[in-house]
Amino acid sequence: MKTKLQKTVLLSIVCMLCSLYSFAQAPPQPGPISGPQTVCQGTSGVIYSIPDDDPDVVYNWTYSGSDFSYSHLFGYSTNTISANFSSSATSGTLSVTPFNSSSGLTGPSRSMTINVISAPSQPGSITGPSSVCSGTTHTYSISAVSGATSYEWQYTGGGTPSGSGTSITLTPTSSGTLQVRANNACGSSSWRTRSITVNTAPNITQHPPNRTICEGTNTTFSVSATGAGLSYQWQMRTSSSGTWSNLSNSGVYSGVTTSTLSITGATAGMNGYQYRCVVSGTCSPPANSNHGTL
């Protein structure tokens, strides 16, 4: 039988072994990492932490992406860090690994995937007509921009863009610049622009007057008009009840497709003839002048 002293020594040895076993255990895996999983390039002071705070454990943090740095908020290797993502930082995995400084053992790590994004790049070219008629509706669009969550359209002329996303409609009433930029949580891109010229339908500002001349002499009828891409066609009718017909450059007539009609050597039979000009342009409708009577 063991003596009382032997029992006491044996018990002491068992307690010592239990203590050594506990001392030699690896630290447990940290709890979940708290903090944003999506951050913008160029962001500083982003806080990440774990709920564990064992004074015997050192928490070592690592990041698999590039251009990342951090500092501990409350001393060396703590459970909370302040992270900095430079303007060229990339996505990666943030990990924290516990290390027991007393036992020298390392426990399992805890990880979080972090998506690092930047402000969108400038949109590509805007497609759609650059020369339009006032009051007509047209569609303008761009290709989708990577990372963009919304788009902003503006027009500096008369008219407001309708719609959103990569395609809008516009009914411009005056010339201006259409512009679009892409947005996301990290900011906005630079503007992409397209100049739009708004044309108007022909408008006659000066009508041909009546003319009184002697037989065999010459005269002219003229009009003035505004609008884009103007063209002219002079017409004639023999009386107020007659039918208008287009003139051609023959006989006494010349300049029938210009703003000035010339009559050379008018005859007595042309007395009472009426002349008008039909002015067409890039935009509809054409404009008819008042008539002048010879």
C-alpha positions in Angstrom: 0.0 0.0 0.0 1.0 3.5 -0.8 1.9 5.7 2.1 0.2 9.0 2.7 3.3 10.8 1.4 3.4 8.7 -1.8 -0.3 9.5 -2.4 0.4 13.2 -1.9 3.3 13.2 -4.3 1.3 11.2 -6.9 -1.6 13.7 -6.7 0.8 16.5 -7.2 2.3 14.9 -10.3 -1.2 14.3 -11.7 -2.2 18.0 -11.1 1.1 19.1 -12.7 0.5 17.0 -15.8 -3.1 18.3 -16.1 -1.8 21.9 -15.8 0.9 21.2 -18.5 -1.8 19.7 -20.8 -4.0 22.7 -20.4 -1.0 25.0 -20.9 0.0 23.2 -24.1 -3.4 23.5 -25.8 -3.6 25.5 -29.1 -5.9 28.6 -28.9 -9.4 28.1 -30.5 -10.4 29.5 -33.8 -11.4 33.2 -33.5 -15.1 34.2 -33.9 -16.4 35.7 -37.1 -14.7 38.8 -38.4 -16.9 41.9 -38.4 -16.4 44.8 -40.8 -17.3 45.8 -44.4 -16.8 43.1 -47.1 -16.9 45.7 -49.9 -14.6 48.8 -49.7 -13.5 51.5 -52.1 -9.9 52.0 -53.2 -8.3 54.9 -51.4 -10.3 54.3 -48.1 -8.5 54.5 -44.8 -9.5 53.7 -41.2 -11.7 50.7 -42.0 -12.3 48.8 -38.8 -12.2 45.0 -38.6 -12.5 43.0 -35.4 -13.2 39.6 -33.8 -15.1 39.0 -30.5 -12.1 37.1 -28.9 -9.8 39.0 -26.6 -7.7 36.4 -24.7 -4.7 38.2 -23.0 -2.5 35.1 -23.6 -3.3 35.0 -27.3 -1.7 37.2 -30.0 -3.9 37.7 -33.1 -2.0 38.0 -36.3 -3.7 39.6 -39.3 -2.8 39.0 -42.9 -4.3 40.1 -46.3 -3.8 38.3 -49.6 -4.6 41.4 -51.8 -2.1 44.1 -52.6 -1.5 47.7 -51.4 -3.0 47.1 -48.0 -1.8 48.1 -44.6 -3.2 48.1 -41.1 -2.5 49.2 -37.5 -3.8 47.9 -34.2 -6.1 50.1 -32.3 -5.2 48.9 -28.8 -1.6 47.7 -28.9 0.3 44.9 -30.7 -1.6 42.0 -32.3 -4.9 42.7 -30.8 -8.4 41.6 -31.9 -9.2 44.9 -33.7 -7.4 46.6 -36.6 -7.7 49.8 -38.6 -7.2 48.9 -42.3 -6.0 51.1 -45.1 -6.8 50.4 -48.8 -4.6 52.5 -51.2 -5.8 53.9 -54.5 -4.4 50.8 -56.2 -5.5 48.2 -53.6 -6.9 44.9 -54.9 -9.5 42.4 -53.6 -8.3 39.6 -51.3 -8.8 37.6 -48.2 -8.4 39.0 -44.7 -7.3 36.4 -42.2 -6.7 36.4 -38.5 -4.7 33.6 -36.8 -4.4 33.1 -33.0 -1.0 32.4 -31.4 -0.6 31.4 -27.8 2.5 33.1 -26.6 2.7 30.9 -23.5 2.5 27.5 -25.3 3.9 28.6 -28.6 1.0 26.9 -30.4 -1.0 28.4 -33.3 -4.8 27.9 -33.6 -7.0 27.7 -36.8 -7.5 31.0 -38.6 -10.7 32.9 -39.4 -11.1 34.5 -42.9 -13.2 37.0 -44.7 -13.3 37.8 -48.5 -13.0 41.6 -49.2 -14.1 43.0 -52.5 -12.2 46.2 -53.3 -13.8 48.4 -55.9 -13.1 51.7 -57.6 -15.2 54.5 -59.1 -16.4 53.6 -62.6 -14.3 54.5 -65.7 -15.6 57.1 -68.2 -18.4 55.7 -70.4 -17.6 55.0 -74.1 -18.9 57.0 -77.0 -22.6 58.0 -77.0 -24.4 56.6 -80.0 -27.3 58.6 -81.6 -27.8 61.4 -84.1 -25.7 64.5 -83.7 -27.9 66.6 -86.1 -31.7 66.5 -85.5 -34.8 68.5 -86.2 -36.5 70.5 -83.4 -39.2 68.6 -81.6 -38.2 65.1 -82.9 -37.4 62.3 -80.4 -34.3 60.3 -80.6 -32.6 57.5 -78.6 -29.0 57.8 -77.3 -27.1 55.0 -75.6 -23.7 53.9 -74.2 -22.3 50.5 -73.5 -22.5 49.3 -69.9 -19.6 50.4 -67.7 -18.0 47.7 -65.5 -18.8 48.3 -61.8 -21.4 51.0 -62.4 -24.6 50.8 -60.5 -26.3 53.9 -62.0 -25.9 56.4 -64.8 -26.6 60.2 -64.8 -27.6 62.0 -68.1 -27.8 65.7 -68.6 -28.5 68.0 -71.6 -27.4 71.6 -71.8 -29.8 72.6 -74.6 -33.6 72.8 -74.6 -35.1 69.4 -73.6 -34.7 66.9 -70.8 -33.4 63.3 -71.2 -36.0 60.7 -70.4 -35.1 57.4 -68.9 -32.1 56.0 -67.0 -29.5 53.3 -67.4 -27.4 53.0 -70.5 -30.1 54.3 -72.9 -32.3 57.4 -72.9 -34.6 59.3 -75.2 -34.3 63.1 -75.9 -36.6 65.5 -77.7 -34.3 68.6 -78.1 -35.7 72.0 -78.9 -32.3 73.8 -79.1 -28.7 72.8 -79.7 -26.6 71.7 -76.8 -24.3 69.0 -75.3 -25.6 65.6 -74.1 -23.5 64.1 -71.3 -23.5 61.0 -69.2 -21.4 59.6 -66.4 -21.4 56.3 -64.5 -21.8 56.1 -60.7 -21.3 53.6 -57.9 -20.7 53.6 -54.1 -17.1 54.8 -54.7 -17.9 57.9 -56.8 -18.6 59.0 -60.3 -16.7 58.8 -63.6 -15.8 61.8 -65.8 -18.5 62.9 -68.2 -18.7 61.6 -71.7 -20.2 64.2 -74.1 -21.8 64.5 -77.5 -22.7 67.8 -79.2 -26.2 67.9 -80.7 -27.2 70.4 -83.4 -30.9 71.1 -83.5 -32.2 72.3 -86.9 -35.5 74.1 -87.6 -37.9 73.8 -90.5 -37.7 76.4 -93.2 -39.1 79.8 -92.3 -39.6 82.5 -94.9 -38.6 85.9 -93.6 -39.0 87.9 -96.8 -41.6 87.2 -99.5 -41.5 88.2 -103.2 -43.1 91.6 -104.0 -45.3 92.4 -107.0 -43.5 93.7 -110.1 -44.6 96.2 -112.7 -42.4 96.3 -115.9 -42.6 97.1 -119.5 -42.9 94.4 -122.2 -39.6 93.0 -123.2 -37.7 94.1 -120.1 -36.3 92.0 -117.2 -37.2 91.6 -113.5 -36.6 89.3 -110.5 -38.6 87.8 -107.7 -36.7 86.9 -104.5 -37.2 85.3 -101.1 -35.2 85.1 -97.9 -35.6 82.1 -95.5 -34.0 80.5 -92.4 -33.4 76.9 -91.7 -30.9 74.1 -92.3 -30.1 72.6 -95.7 -32.4 75.0 -97.7 -33.4 74.3 -101.3 -35.7 76.4 -103.5 -38.2 75.7 -106.2 -40.1 78.5 -108.0 -43.6 77.9 -109.2 -46.0 79.9 -111.5 -49.7 80.1 -112.1 -51.4 82.2 -114.8 -54.1 83.6 -112.4 -55.5 83.3 -108.9 -57.7 80.4 -109.9 -54.9 78.6 -111.7 -52.8 75.6 -110.5 -49.3 76.1 -109.3 -46.6 74.3 -111.5 -42.9 74.1 -111.1 -40.7 76.3 -113.4 -37.6 75.0 -115.2 -34.6 77.0 -116.4 -35.9 77.6 -120.0 -37.3 80.4 -122.1 -37.5 83.6 -120.1 -36.9 81.9 -116.7 -33.6 81.2 -114.9 -32.6 80.7 -111.3 -35.7 78.6 -110.7 -33.9 76.6 -107.9 -32.3 79.5 -106.2 -33.6 82.2 -103.9 -34.0 84.6 -106.8 -36.0 83.9 -109.9 -35.0 85.9 -113.0 -37.2 86.8 -115.9 -35.6 88.0 -119.1 -37.6 89.6 -121.8 -41.1 89.3 -120.3 -44.0 89.2 -122.9 -47.4 91.0 -122.7 -49.0 87.5 -122.4 -47.4 87.1 -119.0 -49.4 90.0 -117.5 -51.1 88.8 -114.3 -48.8 85.8 -113.8 -48.2 84.9 -110.2 -44.9 83.5 -108.8 -44.1 81.9 -105.4 -41.2 79.9 -104.0 -41.4 76.5 -102.2 -38.5 76.4 -99.7 -37.5 72.9 -98.4 -34.9 72.0 -95.8 -33.4 69.3 -93.7 -36.4 69.5 -91.5 -40.1 69.3 -92.5 -42.4 70.8 -93.4 -41.4 73.0 -96.5 -42.5 76.6 -96.5 -44.5 78.3 -99.3 -43.9 82.0 -99.9 -46.6 84.5 -100.6 -47.0 85.1 -104.3 -45.8 88.1 -106.3 -47.7 89.2 -109.3 -46.2 90.4 -112.6 
